[in-house]
Amino acid sequence: MGNGRIDGLISKYSELVEELKITFPHVDLKILLELFSHRLLHPEHKPTVRLEIFYDKNVNLNNKASMLSKVTGVMPNIYRDEHRLVIEPRLELDELKEIAMDNDIVSLAGDLICCLDTLLSRRKLSV
């Protein structure tokens, strides 16, 4: 009886992953799940994230940095040798989606870097 329920959850998770790949091309699943969890726990708070974006070798990183700055309000660090930009903006899922739609992106990964204290406090209170 338990296996059927687990299989159902896995099926739903698989559907979610497929939808995330379509909606957020090039984006690592980990940062998406962190942002979804954050939105669920703190719907009123815009989180801070650290994003690493790798681009095709022929891309002008100065132009990409300028475009990212317009979307996020933060200027990224440029690592030319690695064809990579690193940026730490506050953003929502819709802004990440806008960034991820850039077809010049090879991969986009990152971490949620705020709210960890809040989550740890909640754990301490529940113990």
C-alpha positions in Angstrom: 0.0 0.0 0.0 2.8 2.4 0.9 4.7 1.8 -2.4 1.7 3.1 -4.5 1.7 6.3 -2.6 5.5 6.7 -3.0 5.2 5.9 -6.7 2.5 8.6 -7.0 4.8 11.1 -5.3 7.7 10.2 -7.6 5.4 10.6 -10.6 4.3 14.0 -9.4 7.9 15.0 -8.7 8.9 13.8 -12.2 6.2 16.0 -13.7 7.4 19.0 -11.6 11.0 18.5 -12.7 10.0 18.3 -16.4 7.9 21.6 -16.0 10.9 23.3 -14.3 13.2 22.3 -17.1 10.8 23.8 -19.6 10.1 27.0 -17.6 13.7 27.5 -16.4 16.0 26.3 -19.2 19.7 25.9 -18.3 18.9 26.2 -14.6 20.2 23.8 -12.0 17.3 22.1 -10.1 18.8 22.8 -6.6 18.5 26.6 -6.8 14.9 26.3 -8.1 13.9 24.0 -5.3 15.5 26.4 -2.8 13.6 29.3 -4.2 10.3 27.4 -4.3 10.8 26.4 -0.7 11.6 29.9 0.3 8.5 31.3 -1.4 6.4 28.7 0.4 7.9 29.6 3.8 8.4 33.3 3.3 5.9 34.5 0.6 6.4 38.2 1.5 10.2 38.1 1.4 12.4 38.6 -1.7 15.5 36.3 -1.2 19.1 37.0 -1.9 20.8 34.4 -4.1 24.3 33.8 -5.5 24.1 32.9 -9.1 26.9 31.5 -11.3 26.1 31.8 -15.0 28.3 30.2 -17.7 28.0 31.4 -21.2 29.1 30.3 -24.7 32.7 31.2 -25.5 31.8 33.7 -28.2 29.5 35.8 -25.9 30.4 39.4 -24.9 30.4 39.1 -21.1 30.3 42.9 -20.7 27.0 43.0 -22.6 25.6 40.1 -20.5 26.7 41.8 -17.3 25.0 45.0 -18.3 21.8 43.2 -19.2 21.9 41.3 -15.8 22.4 44.6 -14.0 19.3 46.0 -15.6 17.2 43.0 -14.6 18.5 42.7 -11.0 19.9 46.1 -10.1 23.3 44.5 -9.2 26.4 44.4 -11.3 27.9 40.9 -11.6 31.6 40.0 -11.3 33.1 38.9 -14.7 35.4 35.9 -15.0 36.5 36.0 -18.6 38.7 32.9 -18.5 35.8 30.8 -17.4 33.1 32.6 -19.5 31.2 33.1 -16.3 29.4 35.8 -14.4 28.7 35.7 -10.7 26.0 37.9 -9.2 24.3 38.1 -5.8 20.9 39.9 -6.3 17.6 39.7 -4.5 15.2 38.1 -6.9 12.0 36.2 -7.3 11.3 33.2 -9.5 9.9 35.4 -12.3 13.2 37.4 -12.5 15.2 34.1 -12.5 12.9 32.9 -15.4 13.7 36.1 -17.3 17.4 35.6 -16.9 17.2 31.9 -17.7 15.5 32.5 -21.1 18.8 33.7 -22.5 19.9 31.1 -25.1 23.6 32.1 -24.7 23.6 30.5 -21.2 25.3 27.2 -21.0 24.3 26.6 -17.4 23.0 28.6 -14.4 23.4 27.4 -10.8 23.4 29.0 -7.4 22.5 29.1 -3.8 20.0 30.8 -1.6 22.2 32.9 0.7 19.6 34.6 2.9 17.1 33.4 5.4 19.3 30.5 6.7 19.2 32.1 10.2 15.4 32.3 10.0 15.2 28.6 9.0 17.6 27.6 11.8 15.6 29.6 14.3 12.4 27.8 13.3 14.1 24.4 13.8 15.4 25.4 17.2 11.9 26.6 18.3 10.3 23.3 17.1 12.7 21.1 19.0 
